[in-house]
Amino acid sequence: MAARGKILLIDDEILVREELGGLLVDEGFEVITGADGEEGLNLFRSNTPEMVITDVRMPRRDGLSLAITIRNEDPSVPVTIITGHGTETMAIEALRAGVTDFIKKP
């Protein structure tokens, strides 16, 4: 059976990548994971995912600047930001930058 779509999941916490990635795989998606913003950008450019889910606070490149770069390179790819440290101001900034959704981690 073919995957429902390809999702790029970027988070510097391995547990998040494993747990959220596993849930997405269970739902039938192909999941590619990256551990930081730079790796995530390289994976985006080489794998053409249909969706990107990224953390905000990561080494080498934060999720908001990554989202802006991705949206500039391919505005058709939805980007969702997940964070454990989100503020209302950060959410507004992300949505203004073209992020599709902003979700706080439990």
Biopython code that builds the backbone (N, CA, C, O; Angstrom):
import numpy as np
from Bio.PDB.StructureBuilder import StructureBuilder

atoms = [
    (1, "MET", "N", (0.841, -1.187, 0.000)),
    (1, "MET", "CA", (0.000, 0.000, 0.000)),
    (1, "MET", "C", (0.886, 1.250, 0.000)),
    (1, "MET", "O", (1.854, 1.328, 0.757)),
    (2, "ALA", "N", (0.560, 2.201, -0.829)),
    (2, "ALA", "CA", (1.336, 3.429, -0.929)),
    (2, "ALA", "C", (1.063, 4.315, 0.285)),
    (2, "ALA", "O", (-0.029, 4.299, 0.852)),
    (3, "ALA", "N", (2.068, 5.079, 0.666)),
    (3, "ALA", "CA", (1.908, 6.007, 1.785)),
    (3, "ALA", "C", (0.914, 7.100, 1.413)),
    (3, "ALA", "O", (0.741, 7.424, 0.238)),
    (4, "ARG", "N", (0.267, 7.658, 2.423)),
    (4, "ARG", "CA", (-0.714, 8.731, 2.219)),
    (4, "ARG", "C", (-0.041, 10.032, 1.810)),
    (4, "ARG", "O", (-0.698, 10.924, 1.274)),
    (5, "GLY", "N", (1.227, 10.150, 2.047)),
    (5, "GLY", "CA", (1.975, 11.360, 1.742)),
    (5, "GLY", "C", (3.273, 11.347, 2.519)),
    (5, "GLY", "O", (3.455, 10.553, 3.442)),
    (6, "LYS", "N", (4.168, 12.232, 2.137)),
    (6, "LYS", "CA", (5.472, 12.289, 2.780)),
    (6, "LYS", "C", (5.532, 13.516, 3.693)),
    (6, "LYS", "O", (5.281, 14.639, 3.258)),
    (7, "ILE", "N", (5.868, 13.283, 4.967)),
    (7, "ILE", "CA", (5.958, 14.352, 5.958)),
    (7, "ILE", "C", (7.388, 14.428, 6.462)),
    (7, "ILE", "O", (7.998, 13.413, 6.799)),
    (8, "LEU", "N", (7.912, 15.643, 6.509)),
    (8, "LEU", "CA", (9.225, 15.900, 7.100)),
    (8, "LEU", "C", (8.992, 16.402, 8.514)),
    (8, "LEU", "O", (8.339, 17.426, 8.715)),
    (9, "LEU", "N", (9.527, 15.683, 9.495)),
    (9, "LEU", "CA", (9.390, 16.011, 10.915)),
    (9, "LEU", "C", (10.755, 16.417, 11.449)),
    (9, "LEU", "O", (11.703, 15.634, 11.400)),
    (10, "ILE", "N", (10.857, 17.647, 11.960)),
    (10, "ILE", "CA", (12.142, 18.160, 12.433)),
    (10, "ILE", "C", (12.002, 18.575, 13.889)),
    (10, "ILE", "O", (11.204, 19.449, 14.228)),
    (11, "ASP", "N", (12.788, 17.936, 14.742)),
    (11, "ASP", "CA", (12.781, 18.259, 16.171)),
    (11, "ASP", "C", (14.097, 17.772, 16.764)),
    (11, "ASP", "O", (14.570, 16.689, 16.421)),
    (12, "ASP", "N", (14.682, 18.559, 17.642)),
    (12, "ASP", "CA", (15.956, 18.158, 18.229)),
    (12, "ASP", "C", (15.795, 17.133, 19.349)),
    (12, "ASP", "O", (16.790, 16.595, 19.834)),
    (13, "GLU", "N", (14.564, 16.856, 19.765)),
    (13, "GLU", "CA", (14.316, 15.841, 20.794)),
    (13, "GLU", "C", (13.989, 14.510, 20.119)),
    (13, "GLU", "O", (12.991, 14.392, 19.407)),
    (14, "ILE", "N", (14.836, 13.518, 20.350)),
    (14, "ILE", "CA", (14.647, 12.209, 19.709)),
    (14, "ILE", "C", (13.309, 11.585, 20.086)),
    (14, "ILE", "O", (12.675, 10.935, 19.255)),
    (15, "LEU", "N", (12.873, 11.774, 21.332)),
    (15, "LEU", "CA", (11.605, 11.201, 21.776)),
    (15, "LEU", "C", (10.433, 11.754, 20.952)),
    (15, "LEU", "O", (9.519, 11.012, 20.591)),
    (16, "VAL", "N", (10.466, 13.038, 20.662)),
    (16, "VAL", "CA", (9.404, 13.642, 19.848)),
    (16, "VAL", "C", (9.432, 13.052, 18.443)),
    (16, "VAL", "O", (8.391, 12.699, 17.889)),
    (17, "ARG", "N", (10.633, 12.946, 17.870)),
    (17, "ARG", "CA", (10.744, 12.373, 16.524)),
    (17, "ARG", "C", (10.222, 10.941, 16.502)),
    (17, "ARG", "O", (9.511, 10.554, 15.575)),
    (18, "GLU", "N", (10.571, 10.150, 17.520)),
    (18, "GLU", "CA", (10.141, 8.757, 17.553)),
    (18, "GLU", "C", (8.642, 8.627, 17.795)),
    (18, "GLU", "O", (7.966, 7.875, 17.093)),
    (19, "GLU", "N", (8.115, 9.352, 18.781)),
    (19, "GLU", "CA", (6.701, 9.209, 19.147)),
    (19, "GLU", "C", (5.777, 9.810, 18.089)),
    (19, "GLU", "O", (4.868, 9.135, 17.605)),
    (20, "LEU", "N", (6.002, 11.069, 17.728)),
    (20, "LEU", "CA", (5.150, 11.707, 16.729)),
    (20, "LEU", "C", (5.349, 11.057, 15.362)),
    (20, "LEU", "O", (4.390, 10.841, 14.622)),
    (21, "GLY", "N", (6.596, 10.751, 15.038)),
    (21, "GLY", "CA", (6.878, 10.064, 13.773)),
    (21, "GLY", "C", (6.172, 8.720, 13.711)),
    (21, "GLY", "O", (5.624, 8.351, 12.673)),
    (22, "GLY", "N", (6.184, 7.989, 14.811)),
    (22, "GLY", "CA", (5.505, 6.695, 14.867)),
    (22, "GLY", "C", (4.004, 6.822, 14.682)),
    (22, "GLY", "O", (3.393, 6.009, 13.989)),
    (23, "LEU", "N", (3.405, 7.834, 15.296)),
    (23, "LEU", "CA", (1.966, 8.060, 15.125)),
    (23, "LEU", "C", (1.631, 8.358, 13.664)),
    (23, "LEU", "O", (0.632, 7.870, 13.134)),
    (24, "LEU", "N", (2.475, 9.162, 13.022)),
    (24, "LEU", "CA", (2.235, 9.504, 11.615)),
    (24, "LEU", "C", (2.400, 8.286, 10.708)),
    (24, "LEU", "O", (1.636, 8.101, 9.760)),
    (25, "VAL", "N", (3.404, 7.454, 11.004)),
    (25, "VAL", "CA", (3.600, 6.215, 10.234)),
    (25, "VAL", "C", (2.386, 5.306, 10.423)),
    (25, "VAL", "O", (1.899, 4.706, 9.465)),
    (26, "ASP", "N", (1.899, 5.208, 11.665)),
    (26, "ASP", "CA", (0.718, 4.385, 11.940)),
    (26, "ASP", "C", (-0.504, 4.867, 11.151)),
    (26, "ASP", "O", (-1.390, 4.075, 10.829)),
    (27, "GLU", "N", (-0.548, 6.162, 10.843)),
    (27, "GLU", "CA", (-1.651, 6.731, 10.071)),
    (27, "GLU", "C", (-1.428, 6.605, 8.566)),
    (27, "GLU", "O", (-2.247, 7.066, 7.770)),
    (28, "GLY", "N", (-0.305, 5.971, 8.177)),
    (28, "GLY", "CA", (-0.075, 5.693, 6.771)),
    (28, "GLY", "C", (0.824, 6.658, 6.030)),
    (28, "GLY", "O", (0.923, 6.593, 4.805)),
    (29, "PHE", "N", (1.486, 7.560, 6.755)),
    (29, "PHE", "CA", (2.370, 8.519, 6.111)),
    (29, "PHE", "C", (3.807, 8.003, 6.059)),
    (29, "PHE", "O", (4.237, 7.242, 6.926)),
    (30, "GLU", "N", (4.528, 8.421, 5.047)),
    (30, "GLU", "CA", (5.983, 8.219, 5.022)),
    (30, "GLU", "C", (6.568, 9.380, 5.801)),
    (30, "GLU", "O", (6.226, 10.533, 5.538)),
    (31, "VAL", "N", (7.445, 9.100, 6.755)),
    (31, "VAL", "CA", (8.000, 10.149, 7.609)),
    (31, "VAL", "C", (9.517, 10.175, 7.479)),
    (31, "VAL", "O", (10.192, 9.153, 7.596)),
    (32, "ILE", "N", (10.022, 11.365, 7.237)),
    (32, "ILE", "CA", (11.463, 11.613, 7.211)),
    (32, "ILE", "C", (11.740, 12.506, 8.408)),
    (32, "ILE", "O", (11.002, 13.464, 8.640)),
    (33, "THR", "N", (12.794, 12.214, 9.180)),
    (33, "THR", "CA", (13.056, 13.022, 10.366)),
    (33, "THR", "C", (14.422, 13.685, 10.301)),
    (33, "THR", "O", (15.380, 13.150, 9.743)),
    (34, "GLY", "N", (14.473, 14.873, 10.897)),
    (34, "GLY", "CA", (15.719, 15.629, 11.022)),
    (34, "GLY", "C", (15.858, 16.138, 12.442)),
    (34, "GLY", "O", (14.865, 16.383, 13.128)),
    (35, "ALA", "N", (17.114, 16.297, 12.883)),
    (35, "ALA", "CA", (17.376, 16.653, 14.272)),
    (35, "ALA", "C", (17.606, 18.140, 14.518)),
    (35, "ALA", "O", (17.660, 18.568, 15.671)),
    (36, "ASP", "N", (17.743, 18.936, 13.460)),
    (36, "ASP", "CA", (17.900, 20.376, 13.634)),
    (36, "ASP", "C", (17.494, 21.085, 12.349)),
    (36, "ASP", "O", (17.223, 20.447, 11.332)),
    (37, "GLY", "N", (17.454, 22.409, 12.409)),
    (37, "GLY", "CA", (16.965, 23.183, 11.279)),
    (37, "GLY", "C", (17.783, 23.058, 10.008)),
    (37, "GLY", "O", (17.217, 23.018, 8.915)),
    (38, "GLU", "N", (19.089, 22.996, 10.125)),
    (38, "GLU", "CA", (19.931, 22.862, 8.925)),
    (38, "GLU", "C", (19.731, 21.512, 8.262)),
    (38, "GLU", "O", (19.591, 21.423, 7.043)),
    (39, "GLU", "N", (19.720, 20.455, 9.077)),
    (39, "GLU", "CA", (19.460, 19.123, 8.534)),
    (39, "GLU", "C", (18.066, 19.085, 7.907)),
    (39, "GLU", "O", (17.871, 18.510, 6.836)),
    (40, "GLY", "N", (17.109, 19.701, 8.583)),
    (40, "GLY", "CA", (15.750, 19.738, 8.068)),
    (40, "GLY", "C", (15.656, 20.423, 6.718)),
    (40, "GLY", "O", (14.940, 19.954, 5.834)),
    (41, "LEU", "N", (16.372, 21.531, 6.547)),
    (41, "LEU", "CA", (16.346, 22.238, 5.269)),
    (41, "LEU", "C", (16.957, 21.384, 4.167)),
    (41, "LEU", "O", (16.428, 21.333, 3.056)),
    (42, "ASN", "N", (18.053, 20.722, 4.462)),
    (42, "ASN", "CA", (18.671, 19.822, 3.478)),
    (42, "ASN", "C", (17.724, 18.681, 3.113)),
    (42, "ASN", "O", (17.606, 18.326, 1.941)),
    (43, "LEU", "N", (17.047, 18.104, 4.110)),
    (43, "LEU", "CA", (16.088, 17.023, 3.852)),
    (43, "LEU", "C", (14.896, 17.533, 3.040)),
    (43, "LEU", "O", (14.391, 16.824, 2.169)),
    (44, "PHE", "N", (14.447, 18.752, 3.320)),
    (44, "PHE", "CA", (13.353, 19.340, 2.555)),
    (44, "PHE", "C", (13.744, 19.450, 1.083)),
    (44, "PHE", "O", (12.977, 19.078, 0.194)),
    (45, "ARG", "N", (14.930, 19.958, 0.844)),
    (45, "ARG", "CA", (15.383, 20.170, -0.531)),
    (45, "ARG", "C", (15.620, 18.863, -1.280)),
    (45, "ARG", "O", (15.469, 18.821, -2.501)),
    (46, "SER", "N", (15.983, 17.810, -0.584)),
    (46, "SER", "CA", (16.311, 16.548, -1.263)),
    (46, "SER", "C", (15.160, 15.542, -1.294)),
    (46, "SER", "O", (15.247, 14.547, -2.013)),
    (47, "ASN", "N", (14.084, 15.771, -0.536)),
    (47, "ASN", "CA", (13.001, 14.783, -0.445)),
    (47, "ASN", "C", (11.627, 15.271, -0.882)),
    (47, "ASN", "O", (10.703, 14.463, -0.971)),
    (48, "THR", "N", (11.460, 16.529, -1.151)),
    (48, "THR", "CA", (10.182, 17.121, -1.556)),
    (48, "THR", "C", (8.971, 16.567, -0.791)),
    (48, "THR", "O", (8.107, 15.919, -1.381)),
    (49, "PRO", "N", (8.913, 16.823, 0.517)),
    (49, "PRO", "CA", (7.765, 16.359, 1.295)),
    (49, "PRO", "C", (6.506, 17.166, 0.965)),
    (49, "PRO", "O", (6.581, 18.285, 0.459)),
    (50, "GLU", "N", (5.358, 16.574, 1.263)),
    (50, "GLU", "CA", (4.088, 17.275, 1.065)),
    (50, "GLU", "C", (3.733, 18.155, 2.258)),
    (50, "GLU", "O", (2.862, 19.019, 2.154)),
    (51, "MET", "N", (4.405, 17.940, 3.395)),
    (51, "MET", "CA", (4.146, 18.718, 4.604)),
    (51, "MET", "C", (5.392, 18.720, 5.469)),
    (51, "MET", "O", (6.177, 17.772, 5.449)),
    (52, "VAL", "N", (5.571, 19.803, 6.238)),
    (52, "VAL", "CA", (6.680, 19.899, 7.181)),
    (52, "VAL", "C", (6.118, 20.212, 8.559)),
    (52, "VAL", "O", (5.265, 21.086, 8.716)),
    (53, "ILE", "N", (6.613, 19.478, 9.559)),
    (53, "ILE", "CA", (6.304, 19.759, 10.962)),
    (53, "ILE", "C", (7.638, 20.025, 11.635)),
    (53, "ILE", "O", (8.542, 19.190, 11.582)),
    (54, "THR", "N", (7.767, 21.190, 12.272)),
    (54, "THR", "CA", (9.050, 21.538, 12.875)),
    (54, "THR", "C", (8.893, 22.156, 14.257)),
    (54, "THR", "O", (7.922, 22.856, 14.540)),
    (55, "ASP", "N", (9.863, 21.880, 15.098)),
    (55, "ASP", "CA", (9.967, 22.520, 16.400)),
    (55, "ASP", "C", (10.466, 23.945, 16.182)),
    (55, "ASP", "O", (10.990, 24.255, 15.112)),
    (56, "VAL", "N", (10.312, 24.808, 17.171)),
    (56, "VAL", "CA", (10.814, 26.178, 17.067)),
    (56, "VAL", "C", (12.263, 26.253, 17.528)),
    (56, "VAL", "O", (13.130, 26.721, 16.790)),
    (57, "ARG", "N", (12.520, 25.799, 18.731)),
    (57, "ARG", "CA", (13.867, 25.937, 19.315)),
    (57, "ARG", "C", (14.708, 24.714, 18.988)),
    (57, "ARG", "O", (14.484, 23.621, 19.507)),
    (58, "MET", "N", (15.697, 24.933, 18.100)),
    (58, "MET", "CA", (16.588, 23.850, 17.687)),
    (58, "MET", "C", (17.979, 24.418, 17.438)),
    (58, "MET", "O", (18.132, 25.618, 17.209)),
    (59, "PRO", "N", (18.988, 23.559, 17.481)),
    (59, "PRO", "CA", (20.346, 24.005, 17.160)),
    (59, "PRO", "C", (20.479, 24.354, 15.675)),
    (59, "PRO", "O", (19.705, 23.885, 14.842)),
    (60, "ARG", "N", (21.443, 25.158, 15.374)),
    (60, "ARG", "CA", (21.892, 25.531, 14.024)),
    (60, "ARG", "C", (20.916, 26.383, 13.219)),
    (60, "ARG", "O", (21.361, 27.225, 12.438)),
    (61, "ARG", "N", (19.620, 26.204, 13.372)),
    (61, "ARG", "CA", (18.618, 27.046, 12.704)),
    (61, "ARG", "C", (17.301, 26.831, 13.437)),
    (61, "ARG", "O", (16.875, 25.694, 13.644)),
    (62, "ASP", "N", (16.662, 27.925, 13.825)),
    (62, "ASP", "CA", (15.394, 27.777, 14.541)),
    (62, "ASP", "C", (14.268, 27.477, 13.567)),
    (62, "ASP", "O", (14.386, 27.716, 12.365)),
    (63, "GLY", "N", (13.189, 26.956, 14.096)),
    (63, "GLY", "CA", (12.071, 26.512, 13.275)),
    (63, "GLY", "C", (11.359, 27.619, 12.525)),
    (63, "GLY", "O", (10.852, 27.390, 11.427)),
    (64, "LEU", "N", (11.308, 28.823, 13.095)),
    (64, "LEU", "CA", (10.624, 29.919, 12.408)),
    (64, "LEU", "C", (11.397, 30.352, 11.165)),
    (64, "LEU", "O", (10.799, 30.551, 10.108)),
    (65, "SER", "N", (12.716, 30.501, 11.276)),
    (65, "SER", "CA", (13.491, 30.880, 10.085)),
    (65, "SER", "C", (13.472, 29.750, 9.057)),
    (65, "SER", "O", (13.478, 30.008, 7.854)),
    (66, "LEU", "N", (13.449, 28.506, 9.521)),
    (66, "LEU", "CA", (13.320, 27.364, 8.617)),
    (66, "LEU", "C", (11.984, 27.421, 7.878)),
    (66, "LEU", "O", (11.929, 27.217, 6.665)),
    (67, "ALA", "N", (10.915, 27.696, 8.612)),
    (67, "ALA", "CA", (9.588, 27.780, 7.998)),
    (67, "ALA", "C", (9.538, 28.886, 6.951)),
    (67, "ALA", "O", (8.965, 28.696, 5.878)),
    (68, "ILE", "N", (10.125, 30.027, 7.246)),
    (68, "ILE", "CA", (10.142, 31.134, 6.292)),
    (68, "ILE", "C", (10.893, 30.736, 5.028)),
    (68, "ILE", "O", (10.434, 31.019, 3.922)),
    (69, "THR", "N", (12.046, 30.082, 5.180)),
    (69, "THR", "CA", (12.831, 29.639, 4.022)),
    (69, "THR", "C", (12.037, 28.645, 3.188)),
    (69, "THR", "O", (11.995, 28.753, 1.963)),
    (70, "ILE", "N", (11.409, 27.680, 3.843)),
    (70, "ILE", "CA", (10.619, 26.673, 3.125)),
    (70, "ILE", "C", (9.458, 27.334, 2.389)),
    (70, "ILE", "O", (9.213, 27.028, 1.222)),
    (71, "ARG", "N", (8.746, 28.230, 3.051)),
    (71, "ARG", "CA", (7.612, 28.911, 2.419)),
    (71, "ARG", "C", (8.066, 29.755, 1.222)),
    (71, "ARG", "O", (7.341, 29.865, 0.233)),
    (72, "ASN", "N", (9.258, 30.349, 1.305)),
    (72, "ASN", "CA", (9.791, 31.117, 0.178)),
    (72, "ASN", "C", (10.169, 30.209, -0.985)),
    (72, "ASN", "O", (9.978, 30.574, -2.146)),
    (73, "GLU", "N", (10.705, 29.025, -0.681)),
    (73, "GLU", "CA", (11.129, 28.096, -1.729)),
    (73, "GLU", "C", (9.959, 27.349, -2.356)),
    (73, "GLU", "O", (9.967, 27.078, -3.557)),
    (74, "ASP", "N", (8.953, 27.015, -1.551)),
    (74, "ASP", "CA", (7.793, 26.299, -2.084)),
    (74, "ASP", "C", (6.557, 26.640, -1.256)),
    (74, "ASP", "O", (6.253, 25.957, -0.278)),
    (75, "PRO", "N", (5.842, 27.701, -1.648)),
    (75, "PRO", "CA", (4.675, 28.145, -0.876)),
    (75, "PRO", "C", (3.541, 27.129, -0.801)),
    (75, "PRO", "O", (2.632, 27.283, 0.015)),
    (76, "SER", "N", (3.579, 26.088, -1.643)),
    (76, "SER", "CA", (2.497, 25.094, -1.625)),
    (76, "SER", "C", (2.642, 24.080, -0.492)),
    (76, "SER", "O", (1.694, 23.353, -0.195)),
    (77, "VAL", "N", (3.820, 24.019, 0.148)),
    (77, "VAL", "CA", (4.048, 23.039, 1.210)),
    (77, "VAL", "C", (3.612, 23.627, 2.552)),
    (77, "VAL", "O", (4.179, 24.622, 3.003)),
    (78, "PRO", "N", (2.607, 23.020, 3.197)),
    (78, "PRO", "CA", (2.194, 23.516, 4.505)),
    (78, "PRO", "C", (3.255, 23.220, 5.565)),
    (78, "PRO", "O", (3.859, 22.147, 5.587)),
    (79, "VAL", "N", (3.462, 24.203, 6.441)),
    (79, "VAL", "CA", (4.425, 24.062, 7.533)),
    (79, "VAL", "C", (3.681, 24.260, 8.844)),
    (79, "VAL", "O", (3.021, 25.278, 9.052)),
    (80, "THR", "N", (3.798, 23.268, 9.726)),
    (80, "THR", "CA", (3.223, 23.355, 11.065)),
    (80, "THR", "C", (4.364, 23.455, 12.066)),
    (80, "THR", "O", (5.327, 22.690, 12.006)),
    (81, "ILE", "N", (4.244, 24.399, 12.978)),
    (81, "ILE", "CA", (5.249, 24.547, 14.034)),
    (81, "ILE", "C", (4.691, 23.951, 15.315)),
    (81, "ILE", "O", (3.551, 24.213, 15.699)),
    (82, "ILE", "N", (5.529, 23.134, 15.976)),
    (82, "ILE", "CA", (5.188, 22.591, 17.288)),
    (82, "ILE", "C", (6.228, 23.104, 18.274)),
    (82, "ILE", "O", (7.411, 23.186, 17.943)),
    (83, "THR", "N", (5.799, 23.447, 19.475)),
    (83, "THR", "CA", (6.753, 23.959, 20.449)),
    (83, "THR", "C", (6.263, 23.749, 21.872)),
    (83, "THR", "O", (5.063, 23.747, 22.147)),
    (84, "GLY", "N", (7.197, 23.578, 22.742)),
    (84, "GLY", "CA", (6.897, 23.518, 24.161)),
    (84, "GLY", "C", (7.107, 24.866, 24.824)),
    (84, "GLY", "O", (6.852, 25.021, 26.019)),
    (85, "HIS", "N", (7.574, 25.851, 24.049)),
    (85, "HIS", "CA", (7.939, 27.155, 24.609)),
    (85, "HIS", "C", (7.238, 28.297, 23.891)),
    (85, "HIS", "O", (7.749, 29.416, 23.858)),
    (86, "GLY", "N", (6.074, 28.026, 23.317)),
    (86, "GLY", "CA", (5.404, 29.024, 22.496)),
    (86, "GLY", "C", (4.737, 30.120, 23.299)),
    (86, "GLY", "O", (4.257, 29.906, 24.412)),
    (87, "THR", "N", (4.719, 31.297, 22.703)),
    (87, "THR", "CA", (3.995, 32.428, 23.257)),
    (87, "THR", "C", (2.995, 32.894, 22.211)),
    (87, "THR", "O", (3.085, 32.522, 21.041)),
    (88, "GLU", "N", (2.049, 33.704, 22.639)),
    (88, "GLU", "CA", (1.068, 34.232, 21.698)),
    (88, "GLU", "C", (1.771, 35.076, 20.631)),
    (88, "GLU", "O", (1.405, 35.020, 19.457)),
    (89, "THR", "N", (2.770, 35.851, 21.031)),
    (89, "THR", "CA", (3.526, 36.675, 20.086)),
    (89, "THR", "C", (4.231, 35.800, 19.057)),
    (89, "THR", "O", (4.230, 36.112, 17.866)),
    (90, "MET", "N", (4.827, 34.715, 19.511)),
    (90, "MET", "CA", (5.515, 33.804, 18.600)),
    (90, "MET", "C", (4.517, 33.174, 17.626)),
    (90, "MET", "O", (4.818, 33.018, 16.442)),
    (91, "ALA", "N", (3.354, 32.819, 18.113)),
    (91, "ALA", "CA", (2.324, 32.217, 17.254)),
    (91, "ALA", "C", (1.879, 33.207, 16.177)),
    (91, "ALA", "O", (1.732, 32.834, 15.013)),
    (92, "ILE", "N", (1.667, 34.453, 16.560)),
    (92, "ILE", "CA", (1.269, 35.481, 15.593)),
    (92, "ILE", "C", (2.357, 35.686, 14.555)),
    (92, "ILE", "O", (2.071, 35.777, 13.361)),
    (93, "GLU", "N", (3.608, 35.759, 15.006)),
    (93, "GLU", "CA", (4.738, 35.922, 14.090)),
    (93, "GLU", "C", (4.812, 34.746, 13.110)),
    (93, "GLU", "O", (5.048, 34.940, 11.917)),
    (94, "ALA", "N", (4.613, 33.543, 13.614)),
    (94, "ALA", "CA", (4.662, 32.358, 12.763)),
    (94, "ALA", "C", (3.544, 32.373, 11.726)),
    (94, "ALA", "O", (3.781, 32.087, 10.553)),
    (95, "LEU", "N", (2.346, 32.701, 12.147)),
    (95, "LEU", "CA", (1.218, 32.728, 11.219)),
    (95, "LEU", "C", (1.394, 33.825, 10.167)),
    (95, "LEU", "O", (1.021, 33.637, 9.009)),
    (96, "ARG", "N", (1.955, 34.958, 10.560)),
    (96, "ARG", "CA", (2.241, 36.029, 9.592)),
    (96, "ARG", "C", (3.301, 35.605, 8.586)),
    (96, "ARG", "O", (3.315, 36.079, 7.450)),
    (97, "ALA", "N", (4.190, 34.706, 9.011)),
    (97, "ALA", "CA", (5.259, 34.223, 8.127)),
    (97, "ALA", "C", (4.760, 33.144, 7.164)),
    (97, "ALA", "O", (5.517, 32.654, 6.327)),
    (98, "GLY", "N", (3.486, 32.780, 7.288)),
    (98, "GLY", "CA", (2.923, 31.806, 6.364)),
    (98, "GLY", "C", (2.829, 30.399, 6.909)),
    (98, "GLY", "O", (2.493, 29.471, 6.173)),
    (99, "VAL", "N", (3.121, 30.225, 8.195)),
    (99, "VAL", "CA", (2.998, 28.913, 8.814)),
    (99, "VAL", "C", (1.521, 28.525, 8.833)),
    (99, "VAL", "O", (0.663, 29.354, 9.136)),
    (100, "THR", "N", (1.230, 27.284, 8.514)),
    (100, "THR", "CA", (-0.140, 26.805, 8.418)),
    (100, "THR", "C", (-0.786, 26.649, 9.784)),
    (100, "THR", "O", (-1.962, 26.969, 9.959)),
    (101, "ASP", "N", (-0.015, 26.155, 10.759)),
    (101, "ASP", "CA", (-0.569, 25.921, 12.092)),
    (101, "ASP", "C", (0.533, 26.043, 13.120)),
    (101, "ASP", "O", (1.711, 25.871, 12.806)),
    (102, "PHE", "N", (0.145, 26.342, 14.355)),
    (102, "PHE", "CA", (1.075, 26.521, 15.468)),
    (102, "PHE", "C", (0.503, 25.739, 16.634)),
    (102, "PHE", "O", (-0.563, 26.077, 17.148)),
    (103, "ILE", "N", (1.212, 24.682, 17.059)),
    (103, "ILE", "CA", (0.695, 23.781, 18.083)),
    (103, "ILE", "C", (1.657, 23.730, 19.272)),
    (103, "ILE", "O", (2.864, 23.560, 19.101)),
    (104, "LYS", "N", (1.101, 23.882, 20.487)),
    (104, "LYS", "CA", (1.915, 23.741, 21.684)),
    (104, "LYS", "C", (2.033, 22.269, 22.050)),
    (104, "LYS", "O", (1.042, 21.539, 22.056)),
    (105, "LYS", "N", (3.265, 21.837, 22.360)),
    (105, "LYS", "CA", (3.473, 20.457, 22.822)),
    (105, "LYS", "C", (2.873, 20.302, 24.195)),
    (105, "LYS", "O", (2.880, 21.243, 24.989)),
    (106, "PRO", "N", (2.345, 19.109, 24.490)),
    (106, "PRO", "CA", (1.797, 18.882, 25.832)),
    (106, "PRO", "C", (2.900, 18.852, 26.884)),
    (106, "PRO", "O", (2.619, 18.671, 28.069)),
]
sb = StructureBuilder()
sb.init_structure("model")
sb.init_model(0)
sb.init_chain("A")
sb.init_seg("    ")
for serial, (resi, resn, name, xyz) in enumerate(atoms, 1):
    if name == "N":
        sb.init_residue(resn, " ", resi, " ")
    sb.init_atom(name, np.array(xyz, "f"), 0.0, 1.0, " ", f" {name:<3s}", serial, name[0])
structure = sb.get_structure()
